[in-house]
């Protein structure tokens, strides 16, 4: 019995010595190489992709700049006086002319004929029929027959009715009499605003109001 116990003790001591003599295993982490392209763009969040850049928002306002405008001045010299005062105060400004209709008339006529000889023949025919008329000698209606110039549509309608009774078909050409009026404009500058006190001082007591318009949208119809 004692021999068996001594044998087991020797075996356990031998196994323990064997374990101490074995090298220790070191677990290594698996390393994966990732190649990064130097030309690739940085990763962006979805929220960053959907957000509108601030520069675009600023750019949209630049496409529709606002201007101060005052007018209209019937005389160009008056507009230029204001323009000169603004330049003296280092205010960027310009004078713009605007064509406005002051009168509209209606020209009743017969269409131009092939030459002057035919026009004179037609004129004599109309005069025999007691139709007031004369030959047009220049312009786009040259060699046509003028039947009258009227300022009211009602007068035109009466004449056309009389001509129709005589089997005469006439044409009507609207004529617009225009003149220029003038506006003074200045781009609105956020850094150097033209405040109300400055605008009133520039007007020198006149009650003509300043208005804000889009610089490129055309002048207001006054």
Secondary structure, DSSP 8 states (H G I E B T S, - for coil): -HHHHHHHHHHHHHHHHHHHHS---------------TTS-----HHHHHS--HHHHHHHHHHT-EEEEEEEESSHHHHHHHHHHHHHTT---EEEEEEEEEEEEEEEEE---SSHHHHHHHHHHHHHTT---EE--SSTTTT-EEEEEESSHHHHHHHHHHHHHTT---EEEEEEEEEEEEEEEEE--SSS---HHHHHHHHTT----EEEEETTS-----
